[in-house]
Each structure stands twice: as C-alpha cells, then as structure tokens.
Amino acid sequence: MHFNPNQAREIIMAHYKEPKFKAKLEANFQTYFSTTCSDKLQLSLKFENNYLTKAKFDGHGCAIFVASTDILLDILLNKSKTEILEIISLYTEFLNDPSKYTQETIKDLAGLWVFFNVKKHLSRLNCALLSANSIKEEIEKTL
C-alpha cells in the first residue's frame, strides 16, 4: 500500500490548526496524560443506547496528538461501543504495521491512514494512540 506523505502532512496540519471536536470542557470529562511527552487530553464522551452521540476534547500537545484525536472522534461519532472498539483495534494494528494493509482493508480507518508512518518515531506512536487508548479505557469501564 502506498501512502502520500505530503497529503498526510496537509491533513494532519489542517486538523491540528482547526480541530472540529476541540472545545473548552467545564464538566463531565476525564483527563489523560501521555507517558512519553507533555500531551494532555481532556475527553468528554456521551453515549446513548451504546452509541457515541457527542464527543469533545480539550488539552494540549503536538500535531500528531491533536489531529489524531480530532480525526478519530469524527470517525467514531454515531458508532456503537462494539464498532468503536473494533476501529480502535484496527487503528492500533495499522500503526504498528501499515504494510500489511490494502486499499480495501484500510477503508474502515477512513482519515486515520494519515498516521501510517508514526512508528518511524516511536514516541509519536504514543501521541497517535493517546486518544484511542483513552476512549477504549472509557468504554471498557462500562462493559
């Protein structure tokens, strides 16, 4: 599978500069911190009948962290908890070995393909996974 690094960079920077799901959170959020850098995530998720109906985040960090959080929330919105866990699992596997994915198998990742090369910089892998791991943790608390 061939990925366009210039296109990926443009998409990442667009989501970093103007994240759609970033907002000031005043209540009902959980806070998570990266174990490898200064990324900080405040996450607010609302589920109705096991579907993610509202999602917002706040915090600070690098472009990879902010963009991955924004893109991930966009993809997960209106998905069931089961679907969300499947997407997060696929995303995690993809980040660890993008070479085994084809155009067909990557379609469920939608915009998350842009993080295809974060493993080249291992600390960036944690940046790209902070929100995914946090969302997974939140869901697993309710199962």
C-alpha positions as CSV (number, residue, x, y, z in Angstrom):
1,M,0.0,0.0,0.0
2,H,1.4,3.4,-1.0
3,F,0.6,6.4,1.1
4,N,1.2,10.0,0.1
5,P,3.2,11.7,2.8
6,N,2.6,15.2,1.5
7,Q,-1.2,14.7,1.6
8,A,-0.9,13.1,5.0
9,R,1.0,16.1,6.3
10,E,-1.6,18.6,4.9
11,I,-4.5,16.7,6.5
12,I,-2.7,16.4,9.9
13,M,-1.9,20.1,9.9
14,A,-5.5,21.1,9.0
15,H,-6.8,19.1,11.9
16,Y,-4.2,20.5,14.2
17,K,-4.8,24.1,13.3
18,E,-8.6,23.9,13.3
19,P,-9.8,20.8,15.2
20,K,-13.6,20.3,14.7
21,F,-14.1,18.5,18.1
22,K,-11.9,20.6,20.3
23,A,-13.8,22.8,22.8
24,K,-13.5,24.2,26.3
25,L,-14.8,21.5,28.7
26,E,-16.2,22.6,32.0
27,A,-17.8,19.4,33.3
28,N,-18.1,15.6,32.7
29,F,-14.7,14.9,31.3
30,Q,-11.8,12.6,32.0
31,T,-8.1,13.7,31.9
32,Y,-5.3,11.6,30.4
33,F,-1.6,12.3,30.1
34,S,1.0,10.8,27.8
35,T,3.6,8.7,29.4
36,T,6.3,9.9,26.9
37,C,5.7,13.6,26.4
38,S,3.6,16.5,27.5
39,D,0.4,15.7,25.6
40,K,-2.7,16.2,27.8
41,L,-6.1,15.1,26.9
42,Q,-9.4,16.1,28.4
43,L,-12.1,13.9,26.9
44,S,-15.9,14.1,27.1
45,L,-17.9,11.3,25.6
46,K,-21.7,10.9,25.7
47,F,-23.3,7.5,24.9
48,E,-27.0,6.9,24.3
49,N,-28.1,3.3,23.8
50,N,-24.5,2.3,23.5
51,Y,-23.9,4.7,20.6
52,L,-21.5,7.7,20.8
53,T,-23.7,10.7,20.3
54,K,-21.4,13.5,21.4
55,A,-17.7,13.8,21.7
56,K,-15.4,16.7,22.5
57,F,-11.9,17.1,23.7
58,D,-9.6,19.8,25.1
59,G,-5.9,19.7,26.1
60,H,-2.6,20.5,24.5
61,G,0.0,18.6,22.6
62,C,1.7,18.0,19.3
63,A,0.2,18.0,15.9
64,I,0.0,14.2,15.8
65,F,-1.9,14.1,19.1
66,V,-4.4,16.8,18.3
67,A,-5.0,15.7,14.7
68,S,-5.4,12.0,15.6
69,T,-7.9,12.9,18.4
70,D,-9.9,15.1,16.1
71,I,-10.0,12.6,13.2
72,L,-10.7,9.7,15.5
73,L,-13.7,11.4,17.1
74,D,-15.1,12.3,13.7
75,I,-14.9,8.6,12.7
76,L,-16.3,7.2,15.9
77,L,-19.2,9.6,16.3
78,N,-22.6,7.7,16.0
79,K,-20.9,4.3,16.2
80,S,-21.7,1.6,18.7
81,K,-19.3,0.8,21.5
82,T,-18.5,-2.5,19.8
83,E,-17.8,-0.8,16.5
84,I,-15.6,1.8,18.3
85,L,-13.5,-1.0,19.9
86,E,-13.1,-2.7,16.5
87,I,-12.0,0.5,14.8
88,I,-9.5,1.3,17.7
89,S,-8.1,-2.3,17.4
90,L,-7.7,-1.9,13.6
91,Y,-6.1,1.5,14.0
92,T,-3.6,0.2,16.6
93,E,-2.7,-2.7,14.4
94,F,-2.3,-0.4,11.4
95,L,0.0,1.9,13.2
96,N,2.2,-1.0,14.3
97,D,2.4,-2.5,10.7
98,P,0.8,-0.4,7.9
99,S,2.5,-2.5,5.2
100,K,0.0,-5.4,5.7
101,Y,-3.0,-3.3,4.8
102,T,-4.5,-3.0,1.4
103,Q,-6.8,-0.2,0.0
104,E,-9.8,-2.5,0.8
105,T,-8.8,-3.3,4.4
106,I,-7.9,0.3,5.2
107,K,-11.3,1.8,4.3
108,D,-12.6,1.3,7.8
109,L,-9.8,3.6,9.1
110,A,-11.1,6.5,6.9
111,G,-8.9,9.5,7.6
112,L,-6.7,7.7,10.2
113,W,-4.5,6.4,7.3
114,V,-2.5,9.7,7.6
115,F,-0.7,8.3,10.6
116,F,0.9,5.5,8.5
117,N,4.4,6.5,9.4
118,V,4.3,7.5,13.0
119,K,6.0,4.3,14.1
120,K,9.2,5.6,12.5
121,H,9.4,7.8,15.5
122,L,8.3,5.6,18.4
123,S,7.4,8.5,20.7
124,R,5.0,9.7,18.1
125,L,3.2,6.3,18.2
126,N,2.1,7.2,21.8
127,C,0.9,10.6,20.6
128,A,-1.2,8.9,17.9
129,L,-2.6,6.4,20.3
130,L,-3.3,8.6,23.4
131,S,-6.9,9.3,22.5
132,A,-7.6,5.8,21.1
133,N,-6.3,4.2,24.3
134,S,-8.3,6.6,26.4
135,I,-11.5,6.0,24.6
136,K,-11.0,2.3,24.8
137,E,-10.4,2.6,28.5
138,E,-13.6,4.6,29.0
139,I,-15.7,2.0,27.1
140,E,-14.2,-0.9,28.9
141,K,-15.2,0.6,32.2
142,T,-18.8,0.3,31.1
143,L,-18.7,-3.3,29.8
